[in-house]
Amino acid sequence: MPKLNPLNERIKRDYARHLKAARGKSVATFDAALKAVARFEDDTGGRDFKTFRREQAIAFKDRLTSTTGSRSGEVLSASTQAATLAALKDFFRWLACQPGFKSKIHVPDIE
């Protein structure tokens, strides 16, 4: 497991607050969203979210198709992969609107 990035941890905490307070999501929903973000962060070695690039997203998506689940040991189902990618898109769209990230994250790269 990569070393924790304090800035990323604060951002994830703010995002969880946003999901709960502003969007009214349940605890299970924001847990799933944060799990998807953690999966991406593990894949990038804990790099700062400000360094997000299209190539990282493409590589993550490619690796996700061969990732095995921790419980079953089988490749993740298509629905799990789709849910993970959808949660990541929502996170990075939200992040792209936050101060300090507007000029760092390009919305077309998220898609």
Stockholm file with secondary structure:
# STOCKHOLM 1.0

chainA/1-111         MPKLNPLNERIKRDYARHLKAARGKSVATFDAALKAVARFEDDTGGRDFKTFRREQAIAFKDRLTSTTGSRSGEVLSASTQAATLAALKDFFRWLACQPGFKSKIHVPDIE
#=GR chainA/1-111 SS CCCCCHHHHHHHHHHHHIIIIISCCCHHHHHHHHHHHHHHHHHTTSCCGGGCCHHHHHHHHHHHTTCBCTTTCSBCCHHHHHHHHHHHHHHHHHHHTSTTTTTTSCHHHHC
#=GC SS_cons         CCCCCHHHHHHHHHHHHIIIIISCCCHHHHHHHHHHHHHHHHHTTSCCGGGCCHHHHHHHHHHHTTCBCTTTCSBCCHHHHHHHHHHHHHHHHHHHTSTTTTTTSCHHHHC
//
